[in-house]
Amino acid sequence: MGDGRHFLAALIQIDLVTVGHWAQEQGLAYTHYAHLASLPEVHELVDAAVQAVNGRFARVENVRKFVILRKQLDHDDGEVTATMKVRRAAIEKKFRAEIEEIYGPAKQEETA
């Protein structure tokens, strides 16, 4: 995210299989996707990956803040297409709280 905003940010969906395998290797117990996504160690893992990618780009192109989604994006919920392309408008609406966590509350336009 970042179009029309002061800095780049990201809503990140972890890969359950990959991160789950990593968590098992680390001896971290979890019961489901949301639990795994909420672990501080997973946040640190993702932060390290984001920082590594940021190192390859100019500062203005860096992701400055991110939130790990507590649920996987789902076609049935209208968040992605059948070919797994993200539906940006649906994401902006559905994950408004997460976006506000990053950017702060959206300013409401005054109506006259």
Buried (B, 14 or more C-beta within 10 A) or exposed (E): BBEEEEBBBBBBBBEBEEBBEBBEEEEBEBEEBEBBBEBEBBBEBBEEEBEEEBEEEEEEEBBBEBBBBBBBBEEEEBBBEEEEEEBEEBBEEBBEEBBEBBBEEEEEEEEE
